[in-house]
Amino acid sequence: MTQAAPEILLQAFDRWMATQRRAVEMVCAVDHAGAPPDWAEGFRTVTRMASLALEHVVEKGDPAFPVLFQSQNPWSKLIGDNPDTNYYFASLDPQYDYRLWGNKGNAPYVGLTFGTDIFRGTAAEGDTGTRGQAYLDQFACDEAGNLELILSATEKSGNWVKLEPGTAHVAVRETFPDRSKAVPASLQLERITQERPPELQPEVLAERLDAAGSFLMWIMHAVTSVWELSKENMNVIVGAHGSVAVEEQESEVSSHSDTDMYYQTGHWKLAPGEAWVVKILPPPNDYAYWGLVIANPWLESHDSFRAVTAVTNETGLKNEDGSMTVVVSPEDPGVPNWLDCGSRLEGYAILRWILAGERVPDPDCRVIPLASIRAGDF
């Protein structure tokens, strides 16, 4: 065998290692409160996102032979994860036809978001993001919840989703208001073909490593820019419908929004002895779910296996008028709906609504002394 192929791989690995170093440099340049956990989790974000990029692109990124895999979990969180959601992902290409089948479980929402390329930067600026949106309850199934969908560019009979030009992936969001009652979906996806996957070649692996590096930098730029922009909404939570973000194209990240969702975000910052009080107001329409989660500067939800860091319309205690008052603080305020921010006094917050209509009221937010909350004066 000639030496050309090994040289291709050596150069690709050198570029991949250099990309990870650039990601670390980006972490070091971010302006945040400097809490030790935030620094540790910042460096850990690079290791996590490097691993995530390799799995998405190198291992499971071939649309000719796709894999629908769980793309996030409590140890791998991507750009504002929701701990109430099971995330799945598969690479697609409209030149192929696919079959998605299985059992839809009992989640009130299993959304399918079809989007443009996020690995290689091939989507044209101003024309990125969500190409199509659907959810499983829109399709026919049997009494046990089993169903089959065809994904293709040309129309098919039965349950069919059109793959629009430029579609490069499907992101599946399966969201539960209360995980203790969850029966997860069991879904599989395959290209409709008799072909077998080819043997891996050096040139292919080298290109995928470069694409993984591009994806890693895309993630890091997204995380750092969203964190910086969030400071414009200090101690408030504001937002818009996902379809607005897709239409306005203000950022490539937000253009990939789920258009069945309404997103509200904010940046909280406390002094010692203070708490952030968030009153979530009921919308004028019915909805399938809402959930509030606090996150670190790297847009990772605070670890839910360590403390309560998220609340939903079912897990929290509501007020008599249907609203819910949530308290974010480093110490137990002695009231319901406490989200524990640990040793940190600054962070990010995301409130998501699903199938709640075009407009949801922004929460009422206040920073008040913890002593006032414990005295019932809030």
N, C-alpha and C positions, 0 to 999 in steps of 0.2 A: 504494500500500500504506500502511496506517495505521502510526503510530509505536508501537503497542502491542507488536508483535512484537520490534522492536529493543530496546525497553526491557526486555522479559522477558529477552533474551539478555544485555544489559549487566549487569543485576542478578545473573543466574546466574554470569557470569564474575567479578563482584566477590566473590561468595560463594566461588567456587572459589579465587581468589587468597588470600582471607582464610584459608581452610582450610589452604592450604600454609604460610602464616605460622604458624598454630597448630601444625602438625606440626614446624616448625623449633624453636619454643619448647619442645616436648616433648623434642626431642633435647638441647637445652641444659640441661634440668633433670635428665637421667639421671645417676645416680651410677655412674661407672666409673673405671677406672684413669687415664684421660686420656692414653693413648698417642696420639701424633699421627695414626697411621693410623685409630684408632678415631674420633677427631673428624672426620677427613676422610670416612670411610665413613658416619658418622652423618648428615652433611649430604647426602652422596650418596644415602643411603637415601631421603631425602625426594624427591629428583628421580626416583629409580628407581620408588618406590612411586606417585608422582603419575602417571608414565607408565604404570605397570602398571594403575592404577585406570581411567585413561582408556581403555586398550585393552579391559579387561574389561567396562566398563559402557557407555561412549559408543560405541565402535566395534563391539563384538561381544557386546553384552548383551541382544539381543532374542530371547527364547525362541521367538517365532513364526517367526523366520528365523535359527536358531542357526549358529554357526561353531565347530567343534572346532579349537582353535588351541593352539600350544605356548605355555604360559602362563608358563614360567620358563626361564631359561638362565643361563650364567655371568655375565651382566651384568644380570640381573633375578631376584632371589632373594627368596622370600616365606616369612617366619616359619619358620625352621628348615629350609631346603632341604637336599636330599640330592644331592650331585654325581653320584651313581650313577644318578639317576632322571631320565627324561624326563617332564615334566609337561605335561598337556593339560587343557583346560577348555572347557565349553560351558554356556550358560544353557538351562534347560529349564522346562517348565510341564506338569503332569499333564493339563491339558485337551487337549494335543496328543499325537499319535503320532509317533514318530521311528524312523528307520532308521540303525543304526550298522554300517558294513561296511568290509572291507579285509583286510589280511594281518596276522597277529599277531606276525610276526617270531620271534626266538628267545629273548627274555627269559624267565627262569623265572617272572616275575610281571608281569602287566599288570592292575592293579587298577582297578575302577570304583567310585568312592565317590559316592553320590547324597546331596546335602545340602540343608539349608534355606538361605534367603536370607542372604547376607552383605553385600549392597549397600545395602539400604534399611532394615534393622532391623525387618522385618515379622514375623520369627519370634518367637513368644511366649517370654518368659523361662522357663527351665526346660524348654523343649521345642525346643531347637535341635540342629543338628548332623546326624549321619549318619542318613539315612532308609533306606538300602539299601546293600548291599555285594556285589560279585561280582568274579570275575577270569576272563580270557578262556579259560583252560584248562578252565573248567567247561562250556564250550559246544562243540557239534559244529562241526567244520570239515572241509575237504577235505584231501587229502594234502599240498597245498602250504601249508596254514595259512590259507587264505582262509575267511572266515566272515561271517555277517550276523546281527545281533541286532535285534529290535524292542523299543523302549522305550515303554511305554504304561501307562495306568492299568487298562485292561481286558485280560484274558488273550488272547494270540494263540498260534497254532500255531508250532512250531519253537523256535528260540532266542529266549526272551522274558525281559525284565526288567520287573518291575512298578514303576511310578512311584507311590510312596506319596504321600498328601496332604501338601502342604507342600514337596515336592521343588522346588528352584529351580535346581539345577545338577548336572552330573557332573564330577568331578575324576578324571583318569586318571593313574595312576602306573605308569610302565614302568621297572622296576629291573633293572640289570645288575650282577652281582658282579664282572665284568671287562669294561670298555668296549672293550678291544682285540679282544674276540670278539663284539661286539654286532652284531646285525642288527635295527635298529629296526622296530617295527610301522609300518604305513602305514594309517591309519584315517581315515574320513570319517563325518560325521554330517549328517543332514538331516531336516527335518520332512516327513512324508508329506502333501503338499498340492500343488495346482496354482497356488496363489496366488503373486503376485509381491510382493516387499517394497515398501511404500509410499514415496513421497518424504518426506524428512525435513522436519519442521515445527518452527518455533521453540519451541513449547511442549514438544515431545518432547525436543529437545536441552537445553533448560533443566532439565527434570526429570532427565535423565541426568547432567548436570553436578552437580546436587545429590546424586544417588546416588553418583557417583564421589567426591565430597567425603566423604560418609558412609563409603564403603568405605575411603578413605585414613585417616580417623580411626580406624576399626575396626582397621586394620592397625597403626597407631602405638600405640594403646592396648594391643593384644595384645603387640607387641614389648616395650614398656617394662615391662609388668606381668610377663611371663614372665621377663625378665632379672632383675627385682628378686626375684621368688619363687625363682629358681634359686640365690640366695645361701644359701638354707636347706640346700642340698645342696653344701656347700663341699668340693671335692676328693674327692667321691664321685659315683657314678653309680647312680641308682635309677630304678625305673619300674613300669609296669603295662601290662596288655593294653589295646589300643585300645578294645575293647568296654566296659571298665570306665569309661573316660573318657566314653564316649557315655552310658552308663547313669547315672553319677553327676551329670553336668551341673554340675560344679564351675566350669567356665568355658566360655564359648561357643567359644573357640578349640579347646580340647581335645575338645569335644563333636563336632567335625568330624573326629575321628581315623578312620584306615583300620582297620576292625575285623578285618582279616587280619594286623595288625601288633602287635608288642610294642614299646613305646617306653620307652627309658631315657635320662635326661638328668642333667646335672650342671654344676657351676660350678667351674672350676679357677682357682687363684690361686697364683702362685709368687713367690719372692724371687730376686734375681740368683744364678745358680749352681745353681738347683734345677731339677728335672724332675718331671713328673707321670707316674707309671708305672701303666698300666691293664692288668690281666690279665683278658682276656675268657674266660669259662668256657663250655664247651660245654653246651647244654641237654640234658634227658633225651630230647627228641624230634628227629626229622629236621626240617630247615628248608630253605627255598628260598634264603635270603640273610641275612647280617647285615652291617652297615656302621657304622663309627664316624667321625664328622667333628667337627672343631673349628670354632667360629663366633665372631663378634665380638658386642659388646653389642646389635647390631641384629638378631641371629639370622640373619645371613648367613654361610654357610660361607666360611672363608678361601679366597682365590682359588687354585683347583687348577692354574691355568695358570702360577702363579708358583712354587709349591713343592708338595710332597706334604703334603696337609692332611687326608687321609681314607684309610681302609684298610678292606678287606672280607675276608670269609672266603676269598676266592680270591686277592686281591692281596698279602696279608701272609704272613709265614712263621710257621707254627704250631709250638708246642712238641710234644714227644713225646706228651703226654697229650691232645692235641687243643685245648688252650687256646692263646691268643695273647697275647703281652706287647707292649704298645704304649707308646712313650715320647713324651710331648709336651714339647718344650723349644725354646728359642730358638737353641740351638747343637746341632750334630751330636753325638749321644752315642756314635757309633761302633758302634751295634748295629742289628739289623734293626727294621723297623716304626716308624721315627721319623716323627712328625708335626711339621712345622716351624711354630712359632707366630711366627716372625719376631721383631720387636722387642717383641711384646706378652707380658706376664706374667700376664694375666687374660683369661678368656673363658668361653664356653659350649661344651658338648659334647652330642652326640646319638648314641645307639646304637640302631639299629633292627634288629628281627628280623622276617622275613616267613614266615608259615605255620610258626611254631615252637611252636605249642601255647599253652596258657593260662598257662604259667609258665616264665620264663627266669631263671636265677640272675643276681643283680647282680654286676658285675665287682668284683674286688679292686683297690683304688686306694690308692696311696701317693705322698707327696711325699718325694723323697730327693735328696741332692746329685748333681749331674752327675758329679762326680769319682768317686763310688761306682759309678755305672753304667760309666764308662770303665774302672774297675778290675775290673769283673766282679762286684762285691759288691752284688748286688740280686736 
